[in-house]
């Protein structure tokens, strides 16, 4: 089986593991950033099989330069999204922050 048979290339910035909604960035972040073993990664996600995790890692190793760029763009997207959410929180989050400011932890109400 070809490694591409394990992956769905939905767009240049969205590669998923075939038969799942899991993006390769999920597996690769666990592997590269957190140093998790493939067995640990597979055990963490109910929809992943061990061979899918190994195939994703092997795909990365064979396409390291391109996938490093993919991962950098994914991290940057996440950073921008978190920044935007912090500047423009949903109404419920803004309300919770307001309530927390009025009643700091440990203070009687």
C-alpha angles and dihedrals in degrees: 000000000000118000089237087063087069095054138063112213100205095165137335089275099038119064115162135185107258115259093017140074090233116120119218088242089069093058095038094049090053091047101041104031102031099030094230119168118241090250091055091049094050090049090052096059120053094205096053128089121205093247090056091054092048091047091051092050092046090049088054093049092050093046101031099146095049094042092047086058090046090052093046090053091047091051091047091050089052092049092050092046093051090047092050092048091050091052095042108028121183112263093255092055092048090051093049091050090050091051092047091051090052093048110033117198113277093020119117115245 
